[in-house]
C-alpha cells in the first residue's frame, strides 16, 4: 500500500501523472521490442491497464484498513457477525470514502469483502492490543 501511495499521484489530471504514464509507456514499449509476439501497441495497452488498475487499488486501500478495523472491533469485542458489523459501520458512516463499496457489498455479496477482512486480520495475526485506526 505504501508503495502504491508513493508511486501513484493523488490527482489524476496533474502533470506528474502525465510524466509517469509517458515514462511507463516508453519503458513498456522498449521491453516489448525484445519479444517477437508483443507489439508496441499491445505493450501500451497493457501498461495503461496496469496503471489504471493500480490507481483503483490504491484508492480502495486508502480506507480499507480503517474499515476492517471498525469491523474487527465489532467482531472480536462485541461478538457480532461480519455482516452485522458491516451494516453497523455503514449505518454509522464510519468510513465515508467507502460507503458506496460497503453498500454494494451488503446489497449483493459481501463474501469478497469478508475474505479480504479475514486475510487482513486473522491471517495477519492481529491481536487485541490494536487500539486505533482512522478511516480516510
PLY file of the C-alpha trace (Angstrom):
ply
format ascii 1.0
element vertex 136
property float x
property float y
property float z
element edge 135
property int vertex1
property int vertex2
end_header
0.00 0.00 0.00
2.73 2.49 0.86
4.44 1.72 -2.43
1.25 2.43 -4.34
0.69 5.67 -2.46
4.27 6.78 -3.07
4.26 5.91 -6.77
0.81 6.98 -7.80
-0.16 10.64 -7.82
-3.16 11.77 -5.84
-4.55 13.93 -8.65
-5.06 12.13 -11.92
-5.05 15.26 -14.06
-1.73 16.53 -12.78
1.45 16.91 -14.76
3.09 14.20 -12.65
0.58 11.63 -13.92
1.45 12.51 -17.47
5.16 12.13 -16.75
4.69 8.76 -15.01
2.47 7.42 -17.77
4.75 8.64 -20.55
7.83 7.11 -18.95
5.99 3.87 -18.20
4.68 3.55 -21.74
8.15 4.24 -23.11
9.69 1.55 -20.89
6.93 -0.96 -21.68
7.44 -0.34 -25.41
11.21 -0.74 -25.05
10.73 -4.07 -23.26
8.15 -5.24 -25.81
10.57 -4.81 -28.68
12.56 -7.74 -27.25
9.65 -10.13 -27.83
8.55 -11.04 -31.32
4.87 -11.64 -30.47
4.28 -8.48 -28.44
3.59 -5.37 -30.47
4.26 -1.88 -29.18
0.53 -1.21 -29.33
-0.15 -4.22 -27.11
2.56 -3.07 -24.67
0.96 0.39 -24.42
-2.48 -1.09 -23.80
-1.06 -3.43 -21.16
0.70 -0.60 -19.38
-2.42 1.57 -19.36
-4.50 -1.30 -17.97
-1.92 -1.98 -15.27
-1.62 1.70 -14.33
-5.40 2.16 -14.12
-5.75 -1.00 -12.01
-3.06 0.20 -9.61
-4.83 3.56 -9.25
-8.09 1.82 -8.39
-6.35 -0.47 -5.89
-4.60 2.48 -4.23
-7.92 4.29 -3.89
-9.56 1.22 -2.29
-6.64 0.56 0.05
-6.65 4.15 1.25
-9.59 3.49 3.59
-9.90 -0.25 3.87
-7.59 -0.53 6.88
-9.93 1.72 8.87
-12.98 -0.16 7.61
-11.54 -3.52 8.59
-10.50 -2.15 11.99
-14.05 -0.95 12.69
-15.43 -4.34 11.66
-12.72 -6.16 13.65
-13.67 -4.28 16.84
-17.27 -5.37 16.49
-16.46 -8.96 15.52
-13.91 -9.55 18.30
-15.17 -7.36 21.12
-18.92 -7.37 20.60
-19.05 -10.85 19.03
-21.10 -9.65 16.06
-21.10 -11.40 12.71
-19.14 -9.88 9.84
-22.34 -8.92 8.03
-23.90 -7.27 11.11
-20.65 -5.40 11.77
-20.54 -4.23 8.15
-24.12 -2.96 8.41
-23.35 -1.06 11.61
-20.20 0.54 10.17
-22.24 1.58 7.14
-25.11 2.94 9.23
-22.73 4.97 11.43
-20.84 6.22 8.34
-17.53 5.27 9.98
-15.66 5.16 6.65
-17.23 7.77 4.36
-14.87 7.16 1.45
-16.02 3.52 1.24
-19.77 3.96 1.75
-20.59 3.02 -1.85
-18.43 -0.12 -1.70
-19.96 -1.17 1.62
-23.48 -0.61 0.31
-22.73 -2.63 -2.80
-21.32 -5.49 -0.72
-24.37 -5.54 1.56
-26.84 -5.46 -1.32
-25.12 -8.08 -3.47
-22.43 -10.28 -1.95
-20.12 -9.40 0.90
-18.05 -12.59 0.65
-15.21 -10.89 -1.24
-15.01 -8.14 1.39
-15.23 -10.71 4.19
-12.41 -12.77 2.67
-10.24 -9.65 2.44
-11.14 -8.80 6.05
-10.12 -12.25 7.25
-6.87 -12.11 5.29
-6.03 -8.68 6.72
-6.90 -9.51 10.33
-6.89 -13.19 11.20
-4.33 -14.07 8.53
-2.10 -11.19 9.66
-2.26 -12.23 13.32
-3.94 -9.04 14.59
-4.20 -9.16 18.38
-6.35 -7.33 20.94
-3.55 -4.79 21.58
-4.51 -2.81 18.47
-6.09 0.42 19.67
-6.95 2.72 16.77
-7.02 3.16 13.02
-8.51 6.16 11.23
-10.67 5.95 8.10
-9.95 8.43 5.33
0 1
1 2
2 3
3 4
4 5
5 6
6 7
7 8
8 9
9 10
10 11
11 12
12 13
13 14
14 15
15 16
16 17
17 18
18 19
19 20
20 21
21 22
22 23
23 24
24 25
25 26
26 27
27 28
28 29
29 30
30 31
31 32
32 33
33 34
34 35
35 36
36 37
37 38
38 39
39 40
40 41
41 42
42 43
43 44
44 45
45 46
46 47
47 48
48 49
49 50
50 51
51 52
52 53
53 54
54 55
55 56
56 57
57 58
58 59
59 60
60 61
61 62
62 63
63 64
64 65
65 66
66 67
67 68
68 69
69 70
70 71
71 72
72 73
73 74
74 75
75 76
76 77
77 78
78 79
79 80
80 81
81 82
82 83
83 84
84 85
85 86
86 87
87 88
88 89
89 90
90 91
91 92
92 93
93 94
94 95
95 96
96 97
97 98
98 99
99 100
100 101
101 102
102 103
103 104
104 105
105 106
106 107
107 108
108 109
109 110
110 111
111 112
112 113
113 114
114 115
115 116
116 117
117 118
118 119
119 120
120 121
121 122
122 123
123 124
124 125
125 126
126 127
127 128
128 129
129 130
130 131
131 132
132 133
133 134
134 135
